Amino acid sequence: MRRLTLLILVFVLLLAPCLGGVFWWSYAGMKREEAGTLRFFGAALLESMEDELARVVQREEARAVDEYASVLAADRGAGEGELSPLATQPPEPWIVGYFQSNPDGSFQTPHLDLSLDRIALLEAAHEELGRIRERPESTRTAASRESFRSSIPGRDVESAAALQPGGKDAVQKGDEQSIMERYLRRREPEAERTVLGKVRQETRQITPGQAMNLSSGKSLITRERAEGYDAATNRSAGRDSNESASVTGVDADEAPLLEYDLHDERKDAAPVLPEMPGAGRGFRVEIAPITSVLLGDDRALIYRRVVADGQVVRQGFLIDLYSFLEHLIARHYVDQPIAGYTRLVLSVADGYGRALLTGKAGAGKDPGFAPVVDVFRTFPRPFSFLSARLSAEEVPAGQGRRVLVGAASVTALVLLAGLVAIYLSARKAVDLSRRRAGFVSSVTHELKTPLTSIRMYAEMLEQGMARDEESRKRYLGVIGSEAGRLTRLIANVLEFSRLEQRERPLDLKPGTLEEVFGTMEETLRPKLQREDFELIVDNRLSRGFAYDREVMMQVIMNLVENSMKFGSDGPVKRITVTAREEGRRVLLTVRDTGPGVESRELCRIFDDFYRADDSLTRKTKGTGLGLALVKRFVAAMGGTVKAHNAEDGGLIVVMEFMASQSG
C-alpha cells in the first residue's frame, strides 16, 4: 500500500505541473487576446472622438469669411438680407459662441439671439485675446504629449517612458501585434496625425460684399444698406465673445484691411469704390490653419487668422471646457459596455504640461502603475490641449476564459476523484486481501479445534475411559456438539462462496418463525446449558413475512452463537430474541448482555472477514464470516440489518423485513 501511495504521489507531482502549465499558458494567452481586443476597441473609441473633432475643424475651415457677420453678402449669391448660418445659437452645447476680432481692436458676433451671459463671456475672451497677442506662440499652444503624460497624478517618469516605443508598453503592443498578425499582414505604420484640419495657409478669392462684411461693415454701397447693416452688427457685437487669442500678435492700426477698402459714404461723398475692380474680379485673402489657445482653466478659443493687405482678422468660437469634456464622455463613452469595467480620463493641459481640468468616467478603478490595458492619446491640433487615457486594471473574463476555467476545474476534479477512487479501491482490495488471509488462518484454526475435540473424546471412549453411562453420554454429546459446530462452519464457508458467485437460490415462503425458533432452541440447548446461557424467545408475530427457513435458521443461530462467544465472560449471560410487528414492518431483534462494540467499529462489523481489532477479539477466535453472512442473507430476503449498543450494556442487532399483506 505504501508503494501504491508513493506511485500516486509521484504521478500527481509529475502531472500537475504539466497540466498547470498548459492551463496557465492557455489562460494567459486568452487574457492577452482579450486585453488586445479591449485595447483595439479602446483606441477605436478615442478615434471616434478624434473624428468628431476633425469634422468640427473641417466644418469651420469651410466657412466663408462673411459668415461671421449677421447678414451674408448679397453678391456671393445669397438673397438680400439673408442671415448668416451662425446667426442662431451654436449647434453644439459646448460652444459658447462665434466671434470675429477686427484689426482696430473691436469685435463682432454673428449671433442675433445669444444670451447675455454668453455675450459677457465672449467680451471677456476678446479682451483677454488683446492682452496676450504679444506673447510668443509657444506659450499659448497646448501641452505636448510627453509633458502631459508626466503631469498625470500617480504617473512618474519611468511609467511615462514606458509608453514610448521600447518601454514597458512595448510588451502590450507586441502582444497586440502578434494577435493582429493572425488576421492581417503587417504594414508600415502610418504617420501619426498631428493636425485635424489643413496644414498650410489657404488663399481664397472673395467678393466685394464679403470684403465689406470682413471689414466689419464700415461702409456700404448705399446709405440704406449701410444703416441696416450697422444696426445688425451693433446688435451682435455686444452679444458674443468671452475668450480670444492671437497667433502672430500683429498690432491693429488704421491701415485698410483690404487693398480695396470701403469708406463710409456718410463721411466721404466720393464714389464708394473709386478703384473697384472690374466685373468678375474679387479680393484675395489668406486664411491660416485653425489654431487654439487656452483662457484660464475652463475656456479655450478655436480660431483662424484671415490676412489681407497685412491686416489680420481672427474668426472662431469660444469653448466651455467643462461642457466640452462632458459632451465627449456622454456621447462616446458612457452608454458603451466598455464603461462597465474601464476608466476614461480626459485632461486639459497648458503649454507647460500642467493639468488644468480633468474629467473622469467609467466603473473601473483609477489607473495604477501598470494597468492591464492603457490607451493614451493626445489629440492633434487645434485640440492638442486635450488628452485622453482609457485604462483597465483587469479585463473581464470572456466566454473563452470562462469555458477554460470550467473545463480545467472539471478536469482537475475528475482526475482527483479518479486518483482517490483508485487509492480507495486499492486500499479496499489490500484490506480485503489481508482479511481473506486472516480468514484462512481463522478457518484453519476453527476447523482444527472441533476436530481435535472430536478426536480426543473418541479416543477416550475407545480406551474405555468412560467408566459409567453418564460419562459416556457426556463424551458423545461433546462429540456431537463439536461435529455440529464443524458442520455449521463448513456450511458458512460454502454459503458465503455461493452468495459471492450469486449461485444461492432462496425459497421464500410466508411464516411466523415458529418452526425456526423451535429448531434453533433444540439445536442450541446443549451448548447453552454447557456454557450457562439463558435464551429468551419472544415471538409476537401474527401476520408473518416471507423468508427462507433454512437461511433464517442460519442467520439467527449465527447471531446467537456470536453473542455467546463474546459474552461468555460477562456476569449476566442472557440472550433475547424478539419478533414483533410495527405497522407494515417486521422487526427481528437479537440482544445480548455482552461488552458491546466500539462505536467506530459498528459500521464495519458486517463487512466480509472483518473482526474488530481489540483485546476481546484477540482472545476470542472466529472467522469474521458470521455477521457478513447475516448481512448478505438478510439483504437477499429483502430486509436490512443494523446494530447498536444498548444503554445498559450489550449489543442489539435489528433486522427489518416487510410484513405480508394477509395474515
C-alpha positions as CSV (number, residue, x, y, z in Angstrom):
1,M,0.0,0.0,0.0
2,R,2.9,2.4,0.7
3,R,4.3,1.7,-2.7
4,L,0.9,2.5,-4.3
5,T,0.6,5.7,-2.3
6,L,4.1,6.7,-3.4
7,L,3.3,6.0,-7.1
8,I,0.1,8.0,-6.9
9,L,2.0,10.9,-5.3
10,V,4.8,10.8,-7.9
11,F,2.1,10.7,-10.7
12,V,0.4,13.8,-9.2
13,L,3.7,15.6,-8.8
14,L,4.6,14.9,-12.4
15,L,1.2,15.5,-14.0
16,A,0.2,18.6,-12.0
17,P,2.9,21.0,-13.3
18,C,2.3,19.8,-16.9
19,L,-1.4,20.4,-16.8
20,G,-1.0,23.5,-14.7
21,G,1.5,24.9,-17.2
22,V,-0.8,24.1,-20.2
23,F,-3.8,25.7,-18.4
24,W,-1.8,28.8,-17.4
25,W,-0.3,29.3,-20.8
26,S,-3.8,29.0,-22.4
27,Y,-5.4,31.2,-19.8
28,A,-2.7,33.9,-20.1
29,G,-2.9,33.7,-23.9
30,M,-6.7,34.2,-23.8
31,K,-6.2,37.1,-21.4
32,R,-3.7,38.7,-23.6
33,E,-6.0,38.4,-26.6
34,E,-8.9,39.9,-24.6
35,A,-6.6,42.7,-23.5
36,G,-5.5,43.3,-27.1
37,T,-9.1,43.3,-28.2
38,L,-10.0,45.8,-25.4
39,R,-7.0,47.9,-26.4
40,F,-8.1,47.9,-30.0
41,F,-11.7,49.0,-29.2
42,G,-10.4,51.5,-26.7
43,A,-8.3,53.0,-29.4
44,A,-11.3,52.9,-31.7
45,L,-13.3,54.8,-29.1
46,L,-10.7,57.5,-28.9
47,E,-10.6,57.6,-32.6
48,S,-14.3,58.3,-32.8
49,M,-13.7,61.3,-30.5
50,E,-11.0,62.5,-32.8
51,D,-13.2,62.0,-35.8
52,E,-15.8,64.2,-34.3
53,L,-13.3,66.9,-33.6
54,A,-11.9,66.6,-37.1
55,R,-15.4,67.1,-38.5
56,V,-15.8,70.2,-36.4
57,V,-12.5,71.6,-37.6
58,Q,-13.3,70.8,-41.3
59,R,-16.7,72.4,-40.9
60,E,-15.1,75.6,-39.5
61,E,-12.4,75.7,-42.1
62,A,-15.0,75.5,-44.9
63,R,-16.9,78.6,-43.5
64,A,-16.9,81.6,-45.8
65,V,-15.3,84.7,-44.3
66,D,-18.5,86.7,-44.3
67,E,-20.4,84.1,-42.2
68,Y,-19.1,85.8,-39.0
69,A,-21.4,88.8,-39.8
70,S,-25.1,88.5,-39.1
71,V,-26.0,89.1,-42.7
72,L,-24.4,87.4,-45.7
73,A,-23.1,89.4,-48.6
74,A,-25.6,89.7,-51.4
75,D,-23.1,89.4,-54.2
76,R,-22.0,85.9,-53.2
77,G,-25.3,84.5,-54.3
78,A,-27.2,85.0,-51.1
79,G,-30.6,86.7,-51.0
80,E,-30.9,90.3,-50.0
81,G,-30.6,90.4,-46.2
82,E,-30.1,86.7,-45.8
83,L,-28.9,85.8,-42.3
84,S,-25.6,84.0,-41.6
85,P,-25.8,80.3,-40.6
86,L,-24.2,81.5,-37.4
87,A,-26.9,84.0,-36.6
88,T,-28.7,81.4,-34.4
89,Q,-27.5,79.7,-31.2
90,P,-24.4,77.4,-31.7
91,P,-25.4,73.8,-32.5
92,E,-23.0,72.3,-30.0
93,P,-23.8,72.9,-26.3
94,W,-20.1,73.2,-25.5
95,I,-19.6,76.2,-28.0
96,V,-20.3,79.4,-26.1
97,G,-20.5,81.5,-29.3
98,Y,-18.8,82.6,-32.5
99,F,-16.8,85.8,-32.8
100,Q,-14.7,88.0,-35.1
101,S,-11.8,90.1,-33.8
102,N,-11.1,93.1,-36.0
103,P,-7.7,94.8,-36.7
104,D,-9.0,98.0,-35.0
105,G,-9.5,96.2,-31.7
106,S,-13.2,95.8,-32.0
107,F,-15.1,92.5,-32.3
108,Q,-18.4,91.3,-33.6
109,T,-20.5,88.2,-33.4
110,P,-22.9,86.8,-35.9
111,H,-25.5,85.7,-33.3
112,L,-28.7,87.6,-33.0
113,D,-30.2,85.8,-30.1
114,L,-27.3,85.0,-27.8
115,S,-27.9,85.1,-24.1
116,L,-26.4,87.9,-22.0
117,D,-24.1,85.6,-20.0
118,R,-22.6,84.2,-23.2
119,I,-22.1,87.7,-24.6
120,A,-20.3,88.6,-21.4
121,L,-18.0,85.5,-21.8
122,L,-17.3,86.4,-25.5
123,E,-16.4,90.0,-24.5
124,A,-14.1,88.9,-21.7
125,A,-12.4,86.5,-24.1
126,H,-11.9,89.3,-26.7
127,E,-10.3,91.4,-24.0
128,E,-8.0,88.5,-23.0
129,L,-7.1,88.0,-26.6
130,G,-5.9,91.5,-26.9
131,R,-3.7,91.2,-23.8
132,I,-1.9,88.1,-24.9
133,R,-1.3,89.0,-28.6
134,E,2.3,90.0,-28.0
135,R,3.2,86.7,-26.3
136,P,5.2,84.1,-28.1
137,E,3.1,81.5,-29.8
138,S,4.8,78.7,-27.8
139,T,3.3,80.0,-24.6
140,R,-0.2,79.6,-25.9
141,T,-0.1,76.2,-27.5
142,A,-1.4,73.1,-25.8
143,A,0.8,70.7,-23.9
144,S,2.9,68.3,-25.8
145,R,2.3,64.6,-25.4
146,E,5.3,64.0,-23.2
147,S,4.7,66.9,-20.9
148,F,1.1,65.9,-20.4
149,R,2.0,62.4,-19.5
150,S,4.4,63.5,-16.9
151,S,1.7,65.6,-15.3
152,I,-0.8,62.8,-14.7
153,P,-1.1,62.1,-11.0
154,G,0.4,58.8,-9.9
155,R,2.5,58.6,-13.1
156,D,6.2,59.1,-12.8
157,V,8.9,59.5,-15.5
158,E,9.5,55.8,-15.7
159,S,5.9,55.0,-16.3
160,A,5.6,57.8,-18.9
161,A,8.7,56.5,-20.7
162,A,7.1,53.0,-20.7
163,L,4.5,54.3,-23.1
164,Q,7.2,55.1,-25.6
165,P,8.4,52.5,-28.2
166,G,10.7,50.0,-26.5
167,G,9.4,50.8,-23.0
168,K,7.1,48.7,-20.8
169,D,4.2,49.3,-23.0
170,A,6.1,47.5,-25.8
171,V,5.1,44.2,-24.3
172,Q,1.4,45.1,-24.6
173,K,2.0,46.4,-28.1
174,G,3.9,43.3,-29.0
175,D,1.1,41.1,-27.8
176,E,-1.5,43.1,-29.7
177,Q,0.6,43.0,-32.9
178,S,1.1,39.2,-32.6
179,I,-2.7,38.8,-32.2
180,M,-3.5,41.1,-35.1
181,E,-0.9,39.4,-37.4
182,R,-3.1,36.3,-37.3
183,Y,-5.7,38.2,-39.3
184,L,-3.9,41.0,-41.2
185,R,-0.4,41.2,-42.8
186,R,1.7,43.8,-41.1
187,R,2.1,47.1,-42.9
188,E,4.3,50.0,-42.4
189,P,2.7,52.2,-39.7
190,E,1.1,55.4,-40.9
191,A,2.4,58.7,-39.7
192,E,0.6,60.0,-36.7
193,R,-1.9,62.7,-37.4
194,T,-0.7,66.0,-35.9
195,V,-3.3,68.3,-37.3
196,L,-7.1,67.7,-37.7
197,G,-7.6,70.3,-40.4
198,K,-5.4,72.0,-43.0
199,V,-1.7,72.2,-42.5
200,R,-0.8,75.1,-44.9
201,Q,-2.2,78.5,-45.4
202,E,-5.0,78.8,-47.9
203,T,-5.7,81.6,-50.4
204,R,-9.2,82.5,-51.3
205,Q,-11.0,84.9,-53.6
206,I,-13.9,86.8,-52.1
207,T,-16.4,89.2,-53.4
208,P,-16.6,92.9,-52.6
209,G,-19.6,92.3,-50.5
210,Q,-17.7,89.6,-48.5
211,A,-14.8,92.0,-48.2
212,M,-17.2,94.7,-46.8
213,N,-18.5,92.2,-44.2
214,L,-15.0,91.1,-43.3
215,S,-14.1,94.8,-42.7
216,S,-16.7,95.0,-40.0
217,G,-19.2,96.7,-42.3
218,K,-17.7,100.1,-42.1
219,S,-19.2,101.2,-45.3
220,L,-21.9,100.0,-47.7
221,I,-22.7,100.7,-51.3
222,T,-25.9,102.6,-50.4
223,R,-26.9,104.6,-47.3
224,E,-30.0,102.4,-46.7
225,R,-27.9,99.2,-46.7
226,A,-25.3,100.8,-44.5
227,E,-27.9,101.8,-41.9
228,G,-29.4,98.3,-41.9
229,Y,-26.0,96.6,-41.7
230,D,-24.8,98.9,-38.9
231,A,-27.9,98.1,-36.9
232,A,-27.4,94.3,-37.3
233,T,-23.7,94.4,-36.4
234,N,-24.3,96.7,-33.4
235,R,-26.8,94.2,-32.0
236,S,-24.4,91.3,-32.5
237,A,-21.2,93.0,-31.4
238,G,-22.4,93.3,-27.9
239,R,-23.5,89.8,-27.5
240,D,-20.6,87.4,-28.3
241,S,-17.1,86.6,-27.3
242,N,-15.6,85.8,-24.0
243,E,-12.2,84.4,-24.8
244,S,-9.9,85.3,-27.6
245,A,-6.3,84.9,-28.5
246,S,-3.9,85.8,-31.4
247,V,-1.2,83.8,-33.1
248,T,1.1,86.5,-34.5
249,G,0.3,89.4,-32.2
250,V,0.2,92.0,-35.1
251,D,-1.0,95.4,-33.8
252,A,-4.2,96.9,-35.1
253,D,-3.7,100.2,-37.0
254,E,-5.6,102.5,-39.3
255,A,-4.3,100.8,-42.5
256,P,-7.1,99.4,-44.6
257,L,-7.9,95.7,-44.1
258,L,-8.1,95.1,-47.9
259,E,-6.4,96.5,-50.8
260,Y,-9.8,97.9,-52.0
261,D,-11.1,99.2,-48.7
262,L,-14.6,100.6,-48.5
263,H,-15.1,104.1,-47.0
264,D,-18.2,105.2,-45.2
265,E,-20.4,107.0,-47.7
266,R,-21.6,109.3,-44.9
267,K,-18.1,110.7,-44.4
268,D,-16.9,111.0,-47.9
269,A,-19.2,112.0,-50.8
270,A,-16.7,110.5,-53.3
271,P,-17.6,107.3,-55.1
272,V,-17.7,104.3,-52.7
273,L,-15.1,102.3,-54.6
274,P,-13.2,104.6,-56.8
275,E,-10.8,101.9,-57.8
276,M,-13.2,99.0,-57.7
277,P,-12.0,96.2,-59.9
278,G,-14.0,95.3,-62.9
279,A,-16.7,92.7,-63.1
280,G,-15.5,89.2,-62.2
281,R,-12.6,90.5,-60.2
282,G,-12.5,89.7,-56.5
283,F,-10.4,90.3,-53.4
284,R,-7.7,87.9,-52.3
285,V,-7.3,86.9,-48.6
286,E,-5.1,84.4,-46.9
287,I,-6.6,82.0,-44.3
288,A,-4.2,80.4,-41.8
289,P,-4.9,76.9,-40.3
290,I,-7.2,76.8,-37.3
291,T,-5.4,77.0,-34.0
292,S,-6.3,77.3,-30.3
293,V,-5.4,79.0,-27.1
294,L,-6.4,78.3,-23.5
295,L,-8.0,81.1,-21.5
296,G,-7.8,80.2,-17.8
297,D,-8.6,76.6,-16.8
298,D,-12.2,76.3,-18.2
299,R,-12.3,78.0,-21.6
300,A,-10.5,77.8,-24.9
301,L,-10.6,79.7,-28.2
302,I,-10.6,77.9,-31.5
303,Y,-9.9,80.4,-34.3
304,R,-8.3,81.1,-37.6
305,R,-6.4,84.2,-39.0
306,V,-7.7,85.9,-42.1
307,V,-4.9,88.1,-43.5
308,A,-5.4,90.7,-46.2
309,D,-3.0,93.5,-47.1
310,G,-1.1,92.9,-43.9
311,Q,-4.1,93.2,-41.6
312,V,-5.4,90.3,-39.5
313,V,-8.9,89.3,-38.7
314,R,-9.5,86.5,-36.2
315,Q,-12.6,84.3,-36.7
316,G,-13.5,81.4,-34.4
317,F,-15.5,80.3,-31.4
318,L,-15.2,80.0,-27.7
319,I,-15.4,76.6,-25.9
320,D,-16.7,75.9,-22.4
321,L,-14.2,73.1,-21.4
322,Y,-16.5,71.7,-18.7
323,S,-19.3,71.2,-21.2
324,F,-16.8,70.0,-23.8
325,L,-15.5,67.2,-21.7
326,E,-19.0,66.2,-20.6
327,H,-20.1,66.1,-24.2
328,L,-17.3,63.8,-25.3
329,I,-17.8,61.5,-22.4
330,A,-21.5,61.3,-22.7
331,R,-21.6,60.9,-26.5
332,H,-18.7,58.4,-27.0
333,Y,-18.3,56.5,-23.7
334,V,-21.0,56.5,-21.0
335,D,-23.5,54.3,-22.8
336,Q,-20.9,51.8,-24.1
337,P,-20.4,48.4,-22.5
338,I,-16.7,49.2,-22.1
339,A,-17.6,51.8,-19.5
340,G,-18.6,49.0,-17.1
341,Y,-15.0,47.9,-16.5
342,T,-12.7,50.7,-17.7
343,R,-11.8,54.2,-16.7
344,L,-11.7,57.2,-19.1
345,V,-9.8,60.3,-18.1
346,L,-10.0,63.4,-20.3
347,S,-7.4,66.1,-19.3
348,V,-6.8,69.6,-20.5
349,A,-3.2,70.8,-20.1
350,D,-1.5,74.1,-20.7
351,G,1.7,74.7,-22.7
352,Y,3.9,73.6,-19.8
353,G,2.1,70.2,-19.4
354,R,0.2,71.2,-16.3
355,A,-3.2,69.6,-16.0
356,L,-5.8,72.3,-15.7
357,L,-9.0,70.3,-15.9
358,T,-9.8,66.6,-15.7
359,G,-13.0,64.7,-16.5
360,K,-13.3,61.1,-15.4
361,A,-15.9,58.4,-16.1
362,G,-16.4,54.6,-16.0
363,A,-16.8,52.0,-13.4
364,G,-13.2,50.9,-13.4
365,K,-10.6,52.0,-10.9
366,D,-8.2,54.9,-11.5
367,P,-5.2,53.5,-13.3
368,G,-2.3,52.4,-11.1
369,F,1.3,52.0,-12.0
370,A,0.9,49.3,-14.6
371,P,-2.8,48.7,-15.7
372,V,-3.5,45.7,-17.9
373,V,-4.8,48.0,-20.7
374,D,-3.7,51.6,-21.1
375,V,-4.6,53.5,-24.2
376,F,-3.3,57.1,-24.3
377,R,-3.8,59.8,-26.9
378,T,-3.2,63.5,-27.3
379,F,-5.5,64.9,-29.9
380,P,-4.0,66.7,-32.9
381,R,-4.1,70.5,-33.3
382,P,-6.1,72.6,-32.7
383,F,-7.3,70.3,-29.8
384,S,-3.7,69.5,-28.7
385,F,-4.6,70.8,-25.3
386,L,-6.8,67.7,-24.8
387,S,-5.6,64.3,-24.0
388,A,-7.4,61.0,-23.3
389,R,-6.5,57.9,-21.3
390,L,-8.5,54.8,-21.3
391,S,-7.3,52.1,-18.8
392,A,-8.4,48.9,-17.2
393,E,-6.9,47.3,-14.1
394,E,-8.4,44.0,-15.1
395,V,-10.0,42.7,-18.2
396,P,-13.3,40.8,-17.5
397,A,-13.1,37.2,-18.4
398,G,-14.7,36.4,-21.7
399,Q,-16.5,33.3,-22.7
400,G,-13.4,31.5,-23.8
401,R,-11.6,32.1,-20.4
402,R,-14.7,31.1,-18.5
403,V,-15.0,27.8,-20.5
404,L,-11.3,27.2,-20.0
405,V,-11.6,27.7,-16.2
406,G,-14.7,25.5,-16.1
407,A,-13.1,22.7,-18.2
408,A,-9.8,22.9,-16.2
409,S,-11.8,22.7,-12.9
410,V,-13.8,19.7,-14.1
411,T,-10.7,18.0,-15.4
412,A,-8.9,18.6,-12.1
413,L,-11.9,17.3,-10.1
414,V,-12.3,14.2,-12.3
415,L,-8.6,13.5,-12.2
416,L,-8.5,14.0,-8.4
417,A,-11.7,11.9,-8.0
418,G,-10.1,9.2,-10.2
419,L,-6.9,9.1,-8.1
420,V,-8.9,9.0,-4.9
421,A,-11.1,6.2,-6.2
422,I,-8.0,4.2,-7.3
423,Y,-6.4,4.7,-4.0
424,L,-9.6,3.7,-2.0
425,S,-10.2,0.8,-4.3
426,A,-6.6,-0.4,-3.9
427,R,-6.8,0.2,-0.2
428,K,-10.0,-1.8,0.0
429,A,-8.5,-4.6,-2.1
430,V,-5.4,-4.7,0.1
431,D,-7.6,-4.7,3.2
432,L,-9.8,-7.4,1.8
433,S,-6.8,-9.5,0.9
434,R,-5.5,-9.1,4.4
435,R,-8.8,-10.1,5.8
436,R,-9.0,-13.1,3.5
437,A,-5.6,-14.2,4.7
438,G,-6.8,-13.8,8.3
439,F,-9.9,-15.7,7.4
440,V,-8.0,-18.6,6.0
441,S,-5.9,-18.7,9.2
442,S,-9.0,-18.4,11.3
443,V,-10.9,-21.1,9.4
444,T,-7.9,-23.4,9.7
445,H,-7.9,-22.9,13.5
446,E,-11.7,-23.2,13.7
447,L,-11.7,-26.5,11.8
448,K,-8.8,-27.8,13.8
449,T,-10.4,-27.1,17.2
450,P,-13.6,-29.2,16.8
451,L,-11.7,-31.9,15.0
452,T,-9.2,-32.0,17.9
453,S,-12.1,-32.2,20.4
454,I,-13.8,-34.9,18.4
455,R,-10.7,-37.0,18.1
456,M,-9.8,-36.6,21.8
457,Y,-13.2,-37.7,23.1
458,A,-13.4,-40.5,20.5
459,E,-10.0,-41.8,21.8
460,M,-11.2,-41.6,25.4
461,L,-14.3,-43.7,24.5
462,E,-12.1,-46.1,22.6
463,Q,-9.7,-46.6,25.5
464,G,-12.6,-47.1,27.9
465,M,-12.1,-44.0,30.0
466,A,-15.8,-43.5,30.3
467,R,-16.5,-45.6,33.4
468,D,-20.2,-45.1,33.6
469,E,-23.1,-44.5,31.2
470,E,-23.4,-40.9,32.2
471,S,-19.8,-40.1,31.3
472,R,-20.2,-42.0,28.1
473,K,-23.2,-39.9,27.1
474,R,-21.4,-36.7,28.1
475,Y,-18.5,-37.6,25.8
476,L,-20.8,-38.5,23.0
477,G,-22.7,-35.2,23.5
478,V,-19.4,-33.2,23.2
479,I,-18.5,-35.1,20.0
480,G,-22.0,-34.4,18.6
481,S,-21.8,-30.7,19.5
482,E,-18.3,-30.2,18.0
483,A,-19.4,-32.1,14.9
484,G,-22.4,-29.7,14.6
485,R,-20.1,-26.7,15.1
486,L,-17.8,-28.1,12.4
487,T,-20.8,-28.6,10.1
488,R,-22.1,-25.1,10.6
489,L,-18.6,-23.6,10.0
490,I,-18.2,-25.5,6.7
491,A,-21.8,-24.5,5.8
492,N,-21.0,-20.9,6.4
493,V,-17.9,-21.0,4.2
494,L,-19.9,-22.8,1.4
495,E,-22.9,-20.4,1.7
496,F,-20.6,-17.4,1.6
497,S,-18.9,-18.7,-1.6
498,R,-22.3,-19.4,-3.2
499,L,-23.5,-15.9,-2.3
500,E,-20.4,-14.3,-3.8
501,Q,-21.0,-16.2,-7.0
502,R,-24.7,-15.4,-6.9
503,E,-25.5,-19.1,-7.0
504,R,-27.5,-19.4,-3.8
505,P,-31.3,-19.7,-4.6
506,L,-33.8,-18.8,-1.9
507,D,-37.1,-20.4,-1.2
508,L,-39.1,-17.6,0.2
509,K,-42.4,-18.6,1.9
510,P,-44.6,-16.7,4.4
511,G,-44.4,-17.7,8.0
512,T,-44.2,-16.6,11.6
513,L,-40.8,-18.1,12.6
514,E,-42.4,-20.7,15.0
515,E,-40.6,-23.6,13.4
516,V,-37.4,-21.7,13.1
517,F,-37.4,-20.7,16.8
518,G,-38.3,-24.3,17.8
519,T,-35.5,-25.9,15.8
520,M,-33.0,-23.2,17.0
521,E,-33.8,-23.8,20.7
522,E,-33.5,-27.6,20.3
523,T,-30.2,-27.4,18.4
524,L,-28.5,-24.9,20.8
525,R,-29.9,-26.3,24.1
526,P,-26.8,-28.5,24.9
527,K,-24.4,-25.7,24.3
528,L,-26.5,-23.1,26.2
529,Q,-26.6,-25.4,29.2
530,R,-22.9,-26.2,29.0
531,E,-21.9,-22.5,28.9
532,D,-24.7,-21.5,31.3
533,F,-26.5,-19.1,29.0
534,E,-30.2,-18.1,29.2
535,L,-32.0,-17.9,25.9
536,I,-35.3,-16.0,25.8
537,V,-37.5,-16.1,22.7
538,D,-40.4,-13.7,22.4
539,N,-42.4,-14.2,19.2
540,R,-45.3,-11.7,18.8
541,L,-45.9,-12.2,15.0
542,S,-49.4,-12.6,13.8
543,R,-49.2,-11.8,10.0
544,G,-45.7,-13.1,9.4
545,F,-43.5,-12.4,6.4
546,A,-41.7,-14.2,3.5
547,Y,-38.4,-15.8,4.3
548,D,-36.3,-18.9,3.6
549,R,-36.5,-21.2,6.6
550,E,-33.0,-22.7,6.2
551,V,-31.4,-19.4,5.7
552,M,-33.3,-17.7,8.6
553,M,-32.2,-20.6,10.9
554,Q,-28.6,-20.0,9.9
555,V,-29.0,-16.2,10.4
556,I,-30.4,-16.5,13.9
557,M,-28.0,-19.2,15.0
558,N,-25.0,-17.1,13.8
559,L,-26.2,-14.2,15.8
560,V,-26.9,-16.2,19.0
561,E,-23.5,-18.0,18.7
562,N,-21.8,-14.7,18.2
563,S,-23.4,-13.4,21.4
564,M,-22.4,-16.5,23.3
565,K,-18.8,-16.2,22.0
566,F,-18.3,-12.6,23.1
567,G,-20.4,-12.7,26.3
568,S,-19.0,-15.8,27.9
569,D,-17.1,-13.8,30.5
570,G,-19.9,-11.5,31.5
571,P,-21.6,-11.6,34.9
572,V,-25.0,-11.9,33.2
573,K,-25.4,-14.4,30.4
574,R,-28.7,-13.7,28.7
575,I,-29.7,-13.6,25.0
576,T,-33.1,-12.3,24.0
577,V,-34.6,-13.0,20.5
578,T,-37.7,-10.9,19.8
579,A,-40.0,-10.9,16.7
580,R,-42.7,-8.1,16.5
581,E,-44.7,-6.0,14.1
582,E,-44.6,-2.3,13.6
583,G,-47.1,-1.2,11.0
584,R,-46.1,-2.9,7.8
585,R,-42.7,-3.9,9.1
586,V,-41.5,-7.0,10.9
587,L,-38.6,-6.4,13.4
588,L,-36.4,-9.3,14.4
589,T,-34.1,-8.4,17.3
590,V,-31.3,-10.3,18.9
591,R,-30.0,-8.7,22.1
592,D,-27.2,-9.9,24.4
593,T,-25.6,-8.7,27.7
594,G,-22.0,-8.8,26.4
595,P,-19.5,-6.0,26.2
596,G,-20.9,-4.5,23.0
597,V,-18.9,-3.0,20.2
598,E,-16.9,0.2,20.0
599,S,-18.8,3.0,18.2
600,R,-16.2,3.4,15.5
601,E,-16.5,-0.3,14.7
602,L,-20.3,-0.6,14.5
603,C,-20.4,0.4,10.8
604,R,-17.9,-2.3,9.8
605,I,-18.8,-5.4,11.8
606,F,-21.0,-6.7,8.9
607,D,-18.1,-6.4,6.4
608,D,-16.6,-9.5,4.9
609,F,-14.0,-11.2,7.0
610,Y,-13.9,-8.2,9.4
611,R,-13.0,-8.7,13.0
612,A,-12.6,-5.7,15.4
613,D,-9.0,-5.3,16.4
614,D,-9.2,-5.2,20.2
615,S,-8.2,-7.3,23.1
616,L,-11.5,-9.2,23.1
617,T,-11.3,-10.3,19.5
618,R,-7.7,-11.4,20.1
619,K,-8.8,-13.6,22.9
620,T,-12.0,-14.8,21.1
621,K,-11.4,-16.9,18.0
622,G,-13.5,-16.6,14.9
623,T,-13.6,-16.4,11.1
624,G,-15.1,-13.0,10.7
625,L,-17.7,-14.6,8.4
626,G,-20.8,-15.0,10.6
627,L,-22.0,-11.4,10.6
628,A,-21.1,-10.9,6.9
629,L,-23.3,-13.9,6.1
630,V,-26.1,-12.4,8.2
631,K,-26.0,-9.1,6.2
632,R,-25.9,-10.9,2.9
633,F,-28.7,-13.3,3.8
634,V,-31.0,-10.6,5.2
635,A,-30.4,-8.5,2.0
636,A,-31.2,-11.5,-0.2
637,M,-34.5,-11.9,1.6
638,G,-35.4,-8.2,1.1
639,G,-34.5,-6.9,4.5
640,T,-32.0,-4.7,6.2
641,V,-29.8,-5.2,9.3
642,K,-28.1,-2.7,11.6
643,A,-26.5,-2.9,15.1
644,H,-26.2,-0.5,18.0
645,N,-25.1,-0.7,21.6
646,A,-27.7,-0.9,24.4
647,E,-27.6,1.8,27.0
648,D,-27.3,-0.7,29.9
649,G,-24.6,-2.8,28.1
650,G,-24.7,-5.3,25.3
651,L,-25.3,-5.3,21.6
652,I,-28.6,-5.1,19.8
653,V,-28.9,-6.4,16.2
654,V,-32.1,-5.4,14.5
655,M,-33.3,-7.0,11.2
656,E,-36.2,-5.4,9.4
657,F,-38.5,-7.1,6.8
658,M,-41.7,-6.2,5.1
659,A,-44.8,-7.9,6.6
660,S,-47.1,-10.0,4.5
661,Q,-50.3,-8.3,3.2
662,S,-52.5,-11.0,4.7
663,G,-52.2,-12.8,8.0
